[in-house]
């Protein structure tokens, strides 16, 4: 077989191991449950997409160690940084509509960055985490300043995606939640997803837990307070734009730094396994997401909105999620239309998703060594 034919057969072969066609092998599932008890991670849900279609979901453990209610396929988890790919999906749609240009500077849309290097940051730099911006600023009022020349190297940045959120609001005239509802959730049938916690979904949440496996307290205080402020004002949070949620954050008594604001393009999505699988089937069809924009390490780079890894002559896109009490991971193979993802509700969840993803695909992943 010639090299080109060999590579073509490798890249089109299924990503998911043969023994995982209907779900994890029973013995391994029992082992994973045991390891969740050791970690400890109270609950998890895993999902697999095959040939571009949702294939199966498996729920493990409990939503809360206090209530012992089981995790189901319809349990809602914080997606954490897996929110960024949903934001990127909306950005691509707006570019297609002629409302965004990825090579335009941020300040050509919203001109409030004074630093000379910051004024050279483009949307492409934001989507590829090469803006030079920090992940998050720690002080309210601190200037957003790149730490290196934009586009010269990789540095993960939630700040960049939060700025992109403001630009999406600017070009559409809508609030961020309404943007994502209209461009992502509703078209894809993601009926149990939102860009932030909301009361009508509260009884379906997986509760977050710390590294001791104990429930994290007051984890929903912030969004509950914001919904109360919106109710008192007779407003819908879905219509809020930057000025609205910045003011509400101040009123709630929290510093108005981007990582404290909701909704948040970088980290605040909540979703279920079936909803997220619907998103994956649409998102990984876009060939631009795995065109490398910046190199991180050997075998690792970043495209437009997604990480890229190249193990064993294959090419995957991926992302990890890391919010307090929620640890998640997704890896997808655009060539075959296959993907695997794991949501967990414990601070030790990375140990669980590492084991699941490695076994489900039958090999190690550079991304899991790097994260």
HELIX and SHEET records of a PDB file:
HELIX    1   1 UNK A    3  UNK A   12  1                                  10    
HELIX    2   2 UNK A   18  UNK A   20  5                                   3    
HELIX    3   3 UNK A   26  UNK A   39  1                                  14    
HELIX    4   4 UNK A   80  UNK A   82  5                                   3    
HELIX    5   5 UNK A   83  UNK A   96  1                                  14    
HELIX    6   6 UNK A  106  UNK A  108  5                                   3    
HELIX    7   7 UNK A  118  UNK A  120  5                                   3    
HELIX    8   8 UNK A  123  UNK A  127  1                                   5    
HELIX    9   9 UNK A  158  UNK A  172  1                                  15    
HELIX   10  10 UNK A  176  UNK A  180  1                                   5    
HELIX   11  11 UNK A  181  UNK A  185  3                                   5    
HELIX   12  12 UNK A  186  UNK A  188  1                                   3    
HELIX   13  13 UNK A  199  UNK A  204  5                                   6    
HELIX   14  14 UNK A  221  UNK A  233  1                                  13    
HELIX   15  15 UNK A  237  UNK A  239  5                                   3    
HELIX   16  16 UNK A  242  UNK A  251  1                                  10    
HELIX   17  17 UNK A  258  UNK A  260  5                                   3    
HELIX   18  18 UNK A  273  UNK A  283  1                                  11    
HELIX   19  19 UNK A  287  UNK A  290  5                                   4    
HELIX   20  20 UNK A  349  UNK A  361  1                                  13    
HELIX   21  21 UNK A  366  UNK A  370  1                                   5    
SHEET    1   A 8 UNK A  53  UNK A  61  0                                        
SHEET    2   A 8 UNK A  43  UNK A  50 -1                                        
SHEET    3   A 8 UNK A 338  UNK A 344 -1                                        
SHEET    4   A 8 UNK A 326  UNK A 333 -1                                        
SHEET    5   A 8 UNK A 316  UNK A 323 -1                                        
SHEET    6   A 8 UNK A 307  UNK A 309 -1                                        
SHEET    7   A 8 UNK A 300  UNK A 302 -1                                        
SHEET    8   A 8 UNK A 294  UNK A 297 -1                                        
SHEET    1   B 2 UNK A  77  UNK A  78  0                                        
SHEET    2   B 2 UNK A 270  UNK A 271 -1                                        
END                                                                             
